[in-house]
Every structure is written in structure tokens, then in C-alpha cells.
Amino acid sequence: MKFLLIMHMNPALWEKLSENEQQEVFDGHDRFQETIRHSGEMVGTKAIGAPADTATVTVRNGSVEVADGPYVPGETFMCGYYVVDVPSKERAVELAALIPDAKLTAVEVREVVHDDGAE
């Protein structure tokens, strides 16, 4: 079973962290990636750009509209994800709890219901 472990960021919270605390988060991701690579559970990971660099596209009555910013504005935003291949949702939750972001904001666990095999 494949799951997305979706990380969220709150820029105000991030800016309050010291450089050492921010580095701990980065180091925690390195350790997490090493763990899931070693276990064979890692499929892939991506970091996502900031909301300020986002474009939201809609099509209404054949007209394409582009707006700057995220579809759902808010103080937190999706900043990246891991794709893992694990035997159960329970294991995906265990892995999500190892991601440093879970201590700062939250990590969503969502099952991949369709996969064309391309990463």
C-alpha cells in the first residue's frame, strides 16, 4: 500500500525557531530518509515551493483564469511530501510520527488510490 505523508509548514512558527532548531529539522529529515531507504519503504519525496510562488488555475465557461497564491489560503501550507510503500496504514502513521514536522505542525497520512507507476 502506498501512502502520501504530507508535511505542512507555518512560516511564522518556522521563523521563531533558532538556526540550530531549524537545522535539527533538516537533520531529522536526513535521518528519516535514511530509515525509510534502509527499510525499503521509500518511494520518493518532494519539497514544494512557497504559496507566494503559487498560481491557481480555474476554467469557467471555457475561460482560463489564473490567480496568484494557493487555492486554500491560510497560515499553514503544504510544503512537501514523502511517498512510502508500506503494509498498512498503521505503519504509515508510525513513519509520519518520525517526520520532524509532526512536532511543529502536522503530517497528513493519505492512501494513494491510483498510481500509474511514474514518480
Residue pairs with C-beta under 8 A, 6 or more apart in sequence:
1 85
1 86
1 87
1 88
1 89
1 92
1 111
1 112
2 43
2 83
2 84
2 85
2 86
2 111
2 112
2 115
3 83
3 84
3 86
3 89
3 92
3 109
3 110
3 111
3 112
4 81
4 82
4 83
4 108
4 109
4 110
4 112
5 81
5 82
5 83
5 84
5 92
5 95
5 96
5 99
5 107
5 108
5 109
6 78
6 80
6 81
6 107
6 108
6 109
6 110
7 78
7 79
7 80
7 81
7 82
7 99
7 101
7 105
7 107
8 76
8 77
8 78
8 79
8 101
8 105
8 106
8 107
8 108
9 76
9 77
9 78
9 79
9 101
9 105
10 75
10 76
10 104
10 105
11 50
11 75
12 75
13 104
13 105
14 22
14 104
17 25
17 104
24 100
25 100
25 101
25 104
28 99
28 100
29 99
29 100
32 82
32 95
32 98
32 99
32 100
33 42
33 45
35 98
36 42
36 82
36 84
36 95
40 85
41 84
41 85
41 86
41 91
41 95
42 82
42 83
42 84
42 85
43 82
43 83
43 84
43 85
43 119
44 82
44 83
44 119
45 80
45 81
45 82
45 83
46 80
46 81
47 79
47 80
48 78
48 79
48 80
48 81
50 77
51 69
51 70
51 73
51 77
52 68
52 69
54 68
54 69
54 70
55 66
55 67
55 68
56 66
56 67
56 68
56 69
56 70
56 71
57 64
57 65
57 66
58 64
58 65
58 67
59 65
70 77
76 105
76 106
79 101
82 95
82 99
83 112
83 119
84 92
84 95
86 92
86 95
89 109
89 111
92 109
92 111
93 109
96 102
96 107
96 108
96 109
97 107
99 107
101 107
